[in-house]
Amino acid sequence: MAGQIRVMIDRIISERSKGNAIMAATTRTKLILKGFSPDDYSSSSPDDAAAIARLREIAHELNVAL
């Protein structure tokens, strides 16, 4: 299923921000610092098992359930 990484990134951002634009920007920055630029992934991006595993770790660090 292509685009799973993008879905995970969007979910992390939306659950952390809860509609707050500043928190969304902060979360996007944290993801970038951890190696996942949200702009680099789209709904047609191929899924990578290592990237998905790393995103799950980041979500856990940020207290977000995926």
Secondary structure, DSSP 4 states (H G I P E B T S, - for coil): -TTHHHHHHHHHHHHHHTT-HHHHHHHHHHHHHTT--GGG--TTSPP-HHHHHHHHHHHHHTT---
